[in-house]
């Protein structure tokens, strides 16, 4: 079941679900009625799903997995340089149960562990 929470700094405008869906809430935009709807996501240059959010006539592109973590994650990044990682390496699986926080080093090392080592030297594959 989808649980929905407001997106930080976009309260009353957008919500994100624990499964990685993002929706625009019902509101008046440019003197017209805007119905609630699920936003279409696109792929950013890094192949992660992204959505474009608008507030005060300014657009901002956000990665979906970061929005999910910031709303539902069990630990806060608190301005630290921690990265939201997909446990199963599937960048399309933005379910909160598939996300975790890692340091840059942990995330980099995790990616290297996928490759079969062919050298006896550390760091050479």
DRENLONU-828252 format. One line per field, with one value per residue: x, y negated, z of N, C-alpha, C, O in turn; residue number from 1; residue in one letter. Coordinates in nm, 4 decimals, m for minus. Example, Ala and Ser with C-alpha at 12.3 -4.5 7.8 and 13.67 -1.06 7.14 Angstrom:
2
n.X <- c(1.3190:1.2850) $
n.Y <- c(0.5690:0.2250) $
n.Z <- c(0.7800:0.7080) $
ca.X <- c(1.2300:1.3670) $
ca.Y <- c(0.4500:0.1060) $
ca.Z <- c(0.7800:0.7140) $
c.X <- c(1.3200:1.2900) $
c.Y <- c(0.3300:m0.0030) $
c.Z <- c(0.7800:0.7870) $
o.X <- c(1.4236:1.3409) $
o.Y <- c(0.3319:m0.1138) $
o.Z <- c(0.8465:0.8039) $
k <- c(1:2) $
r <- c(a:s) $
end
This chain:
125
n.X <- c(0.0837:0.0533:0.2007:0.1820:0.3750:0.4433:0.6673:0.9708:1.0074:0.8240:0.5713:0.2232:0.2156:0.3422:0.3709:0.5375:0.5577:0.6123:0.6830:0.7997:0.6545:0.5555:0.3461:0.1493:m0.0304:m0.3801:m0.4587:m0.4713:m0.3424:m0.1929:m0.4412:m0.6071:m0.7757:m0.5997:m0.5863:m0.5231:m0.2467:m0.0404:0.2994:0.4895:0.7920:1.1268:1.4423:1.7464:2.0752:2.2397:2.1082:1.9219:1.5859:1.4090:1.2171:1.0433:0.9902:0.7856:0.7872:0.6846:0.7127:0.9557:1.1530:1.2698:1.4814:1.4620:1.5978:1.4219:1.4738:1.6116:1.4149:1.2331:1.3887:1.4402:1.1853:1.0953:1.3093:1.5068:1.7164:1.8543:2.0139:2.1117:2.2595:2.5035:2.7436:2.6191:2.5163:2.2285:2.1612:2.0866:2.0045:1.9814:2.1050:1.9452:1.8439:1.5885:1.4241:1.2795:1.1706:1.1307:1.2301:1.4400:1.6391:1.9292:2.1561:2.4813:2.8312:3.0401:3.2714:3.1937:2.9883:3.1267:3.3076:3.1253:3.0259:3.2540:3.2801:3.1198:3.2543:3.4517:3.7526:4.0590:4.3169:4.5993:4.6610:4.5631:4.2859:4.3160:4.1623) $
n.Y <- c(0.1186:m0.2191:m0.4713:m0.8106:m1.1088:m1.4530:m1.6409:m1.7697:m2.1165:m2.1545:m2.1348:m2.0788:m2.1080:m1.8973:m1.5391:m1.2360:m0.8824:m0.5769:m0.3887:m0.5211:m0.6875:m1.0093:m1.2795:m1.5571:m1.7828:m1.8696:m2.1926:m2.5515:m2.6860:m2.9420:m3.0803:m2.8724:m2.5611:m2.2926:m1.9531:m1.6745:m1.4660:m1.1958:m1.2434:m1.2304:m1.0639:m1.1286:m1.0395:m1.1240:m1.2539:m1.0744:m0.8370:m0.7956:m0.8113:m1.1127:m1.3996:m1.7027:m1.9711:m2.2470:m2.5665:m2.8770:m2.9803:m2.8765:m2.6193:m2.2977:m2.0219:m1.7000:m1.3998:m1.0956:m0.8838:m1.0135:m1.1866:m0.9991:m0.8785:m1.1008:m1.1525:m0.9092:m0.7653:m0.6050:m0.7331:m1.0579:m1.2728:m1.5135:m1.7317:m1.6134:m1.4558:m1.2157:m0.9451:m0.8354:m0.5060:m0.2346:0.0751:0.3126:0.2422:0.1630:m0.1044:m0.1850:m0.0895:m0.2349:m0.1893:m0.2330:m0.0271:0.0655:m0.1159:m0.2787:m0.4581:m0.5614:m0.6331:m0.8229:m0.6742:m0.4121:m0.3665:m0.3816:m0.1666:0.0415:0.0567:0.1444:0.4006:0.5577:0.6421:0.9053:0.9933:0.9909:0.9573:0.9836:0.7627:0.4964:0.2903:0.3140:0.4484) $
n.Z <- c(0.0000:m0.0840:0.1030:0.1738:0.1945:0.2665:0.0606:0.1650:0.1988:0.0005:0.0983:0.0948:m0.1754:m0.3183:m0.2882:m0.1857:m0.2293:m0.0409:m0.2248:m0.4299:m0.5973:m0.7145:m0.6482:m0.7565:m0.5676:m0.5345:m0.6336:m0.6875:m0.9777:m1.1500:m1.1604:m1.2347:m1.1850:m1.0556:m1.0696:m0.8472:m0.9258:m1.0439:m1.1013:m1.4026:m1.4357:m1.5426:m1.6933:m1.5529:m1.6359:m1.5135:m1.5162:m1.3157:m1.1876:m1.2228:m1.1175:m1.1945:m0.9908:m0.9008:m0.7510:m0.6407:m0.9001:m0.9784:m1.1088:m1.0113:m1.0368:m0.9077:m0.7702:m0.7564:m0.5760:m0.3712:m0.2726:m0.1713:0.0307:0.2006:0.2950:0.4102:0.5173:0.7765:0.8929:0.9096:0.6738:0.7531:0.6415:0.6065:0.3931:0.2833:0.0777:m0.0981:m0.1581:m0.3807:m0.2743:m0.4245:m0.6566:m0.8663:m1.0306:m1.0826:m0.8890:m0.6477:m0.3998:m0.0509:0.1081:m0.0370:m0.0241:0.1129:0.3314:0.2498:0.2865:0.0629:0.0082:0.0884:m0.0953:m0.3381:m0.3091:m0.2921:m0.5520:m0.6865:m0.5893:m0.7421:m0.9621:m1.0887:m0.9470:m1.1131:m1.0689:m0.8494:m0.7097:m0.4962:m0.5694:m0.8415:m1.1213) $
ca.X <- c(0.0000:0.1270:0.1898:0.2243:0.4230:0.4817:0.8076:1.0283:1.0122:0.7154:0.4528:0.0991:0.2274:0.3803:0.3941:0.6093:0.5141:0.7183:0.7166:0.8711:0.5671:0.5492:0.2223:0.1179:m0.1564:m0.4843:m0.4377:m0.4955:m0.2178:m0.2199:m0.5861:m0.6790:m0.7820:m0.5101:m0.6258:m0.4152:m0.2056:0.0926:0.3911:0.5713:0.9347:1.2187:1.5728:1.8518:2.1972:2.3024:2.0159:1.8275:1.4582:1.3980:1.0931:1.0587:0.8971:0.7770:0.7414:0.7077:0.7521:1.0915:1.1578:1.3847:1.4836:1.4976:1.6003:1.3114:1.5215:1.6447:1.2882:1.1788:1.4687:1.4215:1.0520:1.0676:1.4301:1.5171:1.8249:1.8598:2.1468:2.1494:2.3624:2.6262:2.7570:2.5828:2.4484:2.1205:2.2048:1.9926:2.0649:1.9853:2.1717:1.8449:1.8143:1.4453:1.3549:1.2886:1.0988:1.2099:1.2972:1.5562:1.7303:2.0121:2.2534:2.6217:2.9292:3.0912:3.3660:3.1179:2.9150:3.2258:3.3567:3.0161:3.0238:3.3698:3.2672:3.0438:3.3444:3.5363:3.8934:4.1463:4.4540:4.6317:4.6897:4.4482:4.2416:4.3340:4.0636) $
ca.Y <- c(0.0000:m0.3453:m0.5719:m0.9374:m1.2139:m1.5776:m1.6589:m1.8807:m2.2451:m2.1583:m2.0930:m2.1277:m2.1117:m1.7659:m1.4301:m1.1197:m0.7585:m0.4841:m0.3083:m0.6030:m0.7695:m1.1498:m1.3386:m1.6980:m1.7907:m1.9560:m2.3325:m2.6508:m2.7259:m3.0450:m3.1036:m2.7562:m2.4486:m2.1814:m1.8313:m1.5885:m1.3692:m1.1363:m1.3043:m1.1430:m1.0828:m1.1182:m0.9899:m1.2237:m1.2155:m0.9638:m0.7242:m0.7883:m0.8761:m1.2487:m1.4737:m1.8476:m2.0320:m2.3922:m2.6436:m3.0201:m2.9962:m2.8257:m2.4747:m2.2287:m1.8795:m1.6202:m1.2548:m1.0331:m0.8048:m1.1064:m1.2318:m0.8879:m0.8637:m1.2154:m1.1444:m0.7841:m0.7010:m0.5969:m0.8214:m1.1834:m1.3094:m1.6318:m1.8101:m1.5357:m1.4115:m1.0750:m0.9197:m0.7365:m0.3956:m0.1262:0.1998:0.4145:0.1805:0.1303:m0.2462:m0.2073:m0.0398:m0.3415:m0.1506:m0.2682:0.0936:0.0913:m0.2297:m0.2894:m0.5668:m0.5208:m0.7380:m0.8156:m0.5626:m0.2867:m0.3538:m0.3530:m0.0300:0.1339:0.0716:0.2226:0.5404:0.6304:0.6925:1.0171:0.9540:1.0716:0.9233:1.0067:0.6331:0.4228:0.1792:0.3460:0.5516) $
ca.Z <- c(0.0000:m0.0893:0.2079:0.1149:0.2847:0.2004:0.0250:0.2407:0.1282:m0.0981:0.1718:0.0363:m0.3211:m0.3702:m0.1941:m0.2369:m0.1643:m0.0008:m0.3423:m0.5270:m0.6814:m0.6738:m0.6990:m0.7392:m0.4950:m0.5880:m0.5969:m0.7914:m1.0429:m1.2519:m1.1591:m1.2864:m1.0936:m1.0880:m0.9991:m0.7979:m1.0274:m1.0330:m1.1972:m1.4862:m1.4085:m1.6554:m1.6524:m1.5529:m1.7073:m1.4415:m1.5307:m1.2045:m1.2137:m1.1709:m1.1400:m1.1878:m0.8966:m0.9167:m0.6351:m0.6615:m1.0410:m0.9991:m1.1277:m0.9535:m1.0696:m0.7899:m0.7909:m0.6841:m0.4624:m0.2625:m0.2151:m0.0920:0.1530:0.2890:0.3553:0.4807:0.5687:0.9223:0.9362:0.8346:0.6241:0.8316:0.5750:0.5855:0.2540:0.2695:m0.0485:m0.0971:m0.2438:m0.4092:m0.2255:m0.5300:m0.7725:m0.9676:m1.0142:m1.1013:m0.7700:m0.5486:m0.2789:0.0672:0.1579:m0.1217:m0.0138:0.2332:0.3285:0.2493:0.2594:m0.0738:0.0011:0.0921:m0.2210:m0.4419:m0.2883:m0.3230:m0.6975:m0.7293:m0.5473:m0.8441:m1.0644:m1.0489:m0.9437:m1.1984:m1.0330:m0.7088:m0.6504:m0.4460:m0.6529:m0.9830:m1.1538) $
c.X <- c(0.0881:0.0970:0.2481:0.2696:0.4588:0.6310:0.8576:1.0484:0.9072:0.5844:0.3281:0.1008:0.2503:0.3953:0.4668:0.5603:0.6349:0.7588:0.7847:0.7834:0.5673:0.4215:0.2154:m0.0184:m0.2521:m0.4604:m0.4699:m0.3609:m0.2525:m0.3694:m0.6658:m0.6717:m0.6889:m0.5462:m0.5026:m0.3792:m0.0657:0.1810:0.4629:0.7167:1.0124:1.3486:1.6734:1.9740:2.2678:2.2142:1.9259:1.6983:1.4574:1.2586:1.1250:0.9489:0.9015:0.7242:0.7796:0.7668:0.8967:1.0866:1.2849:1.3734:1.5364:1.5017:1.4948:1.3625:1.5611:1.5185:1.2277:1.2559:1.4427:1.2853:1.0352:1.1892:1.4387:1.6315:1.8247:2.0019:2.2004:2.2633:2.4938:2.6276:2.7365:2.5011:2.3397:2.1549:2.0914:2.0600:2.0814:2.0502:2.0757:1.8006:1.6665:1.3641:1.3724:1.2044:1.1880:1.2845:1.4217:1.6619:1.8066:2.1059:2.3938:2.7094:2.9733:3.1848:3.2927:3.0471:3.0099:3.2764:3.2505:3.0107:3.1373:3.3548:3.1877:3.1350:3.4296:3.6820:3.9752:4.2925:4.4772:4.6572:4.5606:4.4151:4.2583:4.2417:4.0935) $
c.Y <- c(m0.1248:m0.4289:m0.6994:m1.0339:m1.3366:m1.5785:m1.7839:m2.0020:m2.2577:m2.1125:m2.1580:m2.1345:m1.9729:m1.6665:m1.3166:m0.9975:m0.6727:m0.3922:m0.3903:m0.6770:m0.9122:m1.2079:m1.4869:m1.7035:m1.8891:m2.0992:m2.4229:m2.6977:m2.8238:m3.0676:m2.9912:m2.6446:m2.3375:m2.0599:m1.7556:m1.4873:m1.3175:m1.1995:m1.1975:m1.1704:m1.0664:m1.0591:m1.1028:m1.1711:m1.0976:m0.8387:m0.7013:m0.8565:m1.0138:m1.3040:m1.6220:m1.9018:m2.1832:m2.4556:m2.7887:m3.0482:m2.9557:m2.6743:m2.4177:m2.0803:m1.8025:m1.4726:m1.1914:m0.9565:m0.8938:m1.1590:m1.1245:m0.8758:m0.9783:m1.2132:m1.0231:m0.7191:m0.7053:m0.6799:m0.9457:m1.2102:m1.4318:m1.7116:m1.7364:m1.4849:m1.2611:m1.0590:m0.8147:m0.6318:m0.2961:0.0052:0.3021:0.3641:0.1468:m0.0138:m0.2791:m0.1649:m0.1405:m0.3150:m0.1796:m0.1472:0.1286:m0.0191:m0.2277:m0.4088:m0.5104:m0.6448:m0.7227:m0.6961:m0.4279:m0.2622:m0.3191:m0.2098:0.0734:0.1598:0.1574:0.3697:0.6234:0.6978:0.8056:0.9729:1.0491:1.0454:0.9505:0.8751:0.5618:0.3068:0.2015:0.4628:0.6183) $
c.Z <- c(0.0000:0.0341:0.1498:0.2231:0.2021:0.1707:0.0965:0.1497:0.0182:m0.0336:0.1115:m0.1153:m0.3802:m0.2560:m0.2649:m0.1609:m0.1297:m0.1162:m0.4521:m0.6258:m0.6264:m0.7324:m0.6667:m0.6718:m0.5615:m0.5397:m0.7154:m0.8452:m1.1546:m1.2712:m1.2235:m1.1834:m1.1411:m1.0051:m0.9504:m0.9059:m0.9972:m1.1404:m1.2783:m1.4521:m1.5385:m1.6043:m1.6617:m1.6258:m1.6410:m1.4375:m1.4095:m1.2461:m1.1483:m1.1997:m1.1293:m1.0970:m0.9150:m0.7887:m0.6593:m0.8001:m1.0691:m1.0075:m1.0668:m0.9864:m0.9494:m0.8267:m0.7013:m0.5623:m0.3448:m0.1948:m0.1256:0.0389:0.2507:0.3579:0.4461:0.5462:0.7199:0.9786:0.8485:0.7883:0.6980:0.7701:0.5539:0.4424:0.2438:0.1427:m0.0294:m0.2020:m0.2629:m0.3713:m0.3369:m0.6593:m0.8868:m0.9453:m1.0325:m0.9799:m0.6568:m0.4246:m0.1584:0.1224:0.0774:m0.1112:0.1177:0.2177:0.3349:0.2368:0.1144:m0.0896:m0.0003:m0.0407:m0.3359:m0.4306:m0.3208:m0.4731:m0.7479:m0.6953:m0.6479:m0.9458:m1.0083:m1.0559:m1.0295:m1.1662:m0.8851:m0.6360:m0.6102:m0.5391:m0.8014:m1.0146:m1.2856) $
o.X <- c(0.1851:m0.0192:0.3520:0.2100:0.4984:0.7109:0.7954:1.0996:0.9013:0.4970:0.3277:m0.0015:0.1870:0.4278:0.4592:0.5254:0.7447:0.8605:0.8231:0.8325:0.5781:0.3917:0.2673:m0.1117:m0.2108:m0.4439:m0.4924:m0.2755:m0.3319:m0.4182:m0.7805:m0.5766:m0.6989:m0.5374:m0.3931:m0.4670:0.0157:0.1416:0.4927:0.7589:0.9682:1.3626:1.6849:1.9756:2.3469:2.2430:1.8598:1.6991:1.4994:1.1912:1.2213:0.8302:1.0072:0.6302:0.8937:0.8584:0.9540:1.0241:1.3915:1.2682:1.6422:1.4193:1.4801:1.3012:1.5456:1.5155:1.1771:1.1959:1.4252:1.2713:0.9680:1.1728:1.3859:1.6422:1.7981:2.0982:2.3217:2.3543:2.5855:2.5228:2.8258:2.4257:2.3565:2.1750:2.0100:2.1616:2.1833:2.0505:2.1206:1.7272:1.6239:1.2469:1.4680:1.1704:1.3082:1.3929:1.5008:1.7627:1.7562:2.1320:2.4223:2.6674:2.9464:3.1781:3.3251:3.0464:2.9770:3.2868:3.2818:2.9926:3.1198:3.4105:3.1878:3.0980:3.4737:3.7281:3.9624:4.3818:4.3844:4.6733:4.4610:4.5041:4.2185:4.2420:4.0199) $
o.Y <- c(m0.1338:m0.4541:m0.6963:m1.0403:m1.3270:m1.5234:m1.8899:m1.9903:m2.3599:m2.0582:m2.2772:m2.1637:m1.9349:m1.7032:m1.3025:m1.0064:m0.6928:m0.3237:m0.3356:m0.7248:m0.9326:m1.1890:m1.5344:m1.6357:m1.9792:m2.1236:m2.3769:m2.7436:m2.7922:m3.0732:m3.0120:m2.6343:m2.2934:m2.0638:m1.7703:m1.4295:m1.3850:m1.2081:m1.0889:m1.2855:m0.9989:m1.0320:m1.1692:m1.0569:m1.0285:m0.7450:m0.5978:m0.9476:m1.0298:m1.2612:m1.6617:m1.8814:m2.2405:m2.4060:m2.8190:m3.1291:m2.9952:m2.6084:m2.4792:m2.0198:m1.8350:m1.4253:m1.2286:m0.9631:m0.8533:m1.1743:m1.1542:m0.8643:m0.9550:m1.2666:m1.0323:m0.6254:m0.7961:m0.6954:m0.9388:m1.1742:m1.4516:m1.7543:m1.7894:m1.4731:m1.1882:m1.1485:m0.7182:m0.6636:m0.2754:0.0422:0.3707:0.4347:0.1060:m0.0419:m0.3901:m0.2008:m0.1325:m0.4083:m0.1537:m0.1633:0.2130:m0.0155:m0.1816:m0.4549:m0.4219:m0.7475:m0.6207:m0.6248:m0.3401:m0.1503:m0.2366:m0.1394:0.1812:0.2738:0.2350:0.4551:0.7463:0.7975:0.8004:0.9216:1.1711:1.1035:0.9414:0.8745:0.5669:0.2337:0.1162:0.5639:0.7075) $
o.Z <- c(0.0752:0.0658:0.0838:0.3306:0.0860:0.2465:0.0899:0.0384:m0.0502:m0.1012:0.0811:m0.1773:m0.4787:m0.1430:m0.3870:m0.0432:m0.1817:m0.1059:m0.5555:m0.7280:m0.5055:m0.8503:m0.5657:m0.7148:m0.6344:m0.4202:m0.8273:m0.7694:m1.2432:m1.3841:m1.2630:m1.1059:m1.2556:m0.8824:m1.0045:m0.9700:m0.9341:m1.2567:m1.2287:m1.4410:m1.6315:m1.4850:m1.7647:m1.6719:m1.7052:m1.3632:m1.4011:m1.3288:m1.0337:m1.2934:m1.0636:m1.1223:m0.9413:m0.7265:m0.6942:m0.8149:m1.1706:m0.9243:m1.0699:m0.9662:m0.8954:m0.9050:m0.5849:m0.4558:m0.2296:m0.0727:m0.0174:0.1458:0.3703:0.4679:0.5488:0.6242:0.7841:1.1002:0.7285:0.8560:0.7047:0.8411:0.4911:0.3789:0.2008:0.1046:0.0452:m0.3192:m0.1729:m0.4301:m0.3438:m0.7601:m0.9940:m0.8506:m1.0009:m0.9688:m0.5796:m0.3519:m0.1631:0.1785:0.1197:m0.1817:0.2201:0.1066:0.4156:0.1836:0.0511:m0.1897:m0.0802:m0.0919:m0.4212:m0.5310:m0.3714:m0.5156:m0.8419:m0.7643:m0.6403:m1.0077:m0.8935:m1.1579:m1.0198:m1.2279:m0.8047:m0.5140:m0.6824:m0.5826:m0.8808:m0.9444:m1.3277) $
k <- c(1:2:3:4:5:6:7:8:9:10:11:12:13:14:15:16:17:18:19:20:21:22:23:24:25:26:27:28:29:30:31:32:33:34:35:36:37:38:39:40:41:42:43:44:45:46:47:48:49:50:51:52:53:54:55:56:57:58:59:60:61:62:63:64:65:66:67:68:69:70:71:72:73:74:75:76:77:78:79:80:81:82:83:84:85:86:87:88:89:90:91:92:93:94:95:96:97:98:99:100:101:102:103:104:105:106:107:108:109:110:111:112:113:114:115:116:117:118:119:120:121:122:123:124:125) $
r <- c(x:x:x:x:x:x:x:x:x:x:x:x:x:x:x:x:x:x:x:x:x:x:x:x:x:x:x:x:x:x:x:x:x:x:x:x:x:x:x:x:x:x:x:x:x:x:x:x:x:x:x:x:x:x:x:x:x:x:x:x:x:x:x:x:x:x:x:x:x:x:x:x:x:x:x:x:x:x:x:x:x:x:x:x:x:x:x:x:x:x:x:x:x:x:x:x:x:x:x:x:x:x:x:x:x:x:x:x:x:x:x:x:x:x:x:x:x:x:x:x:x:x:x:x:x) $
end
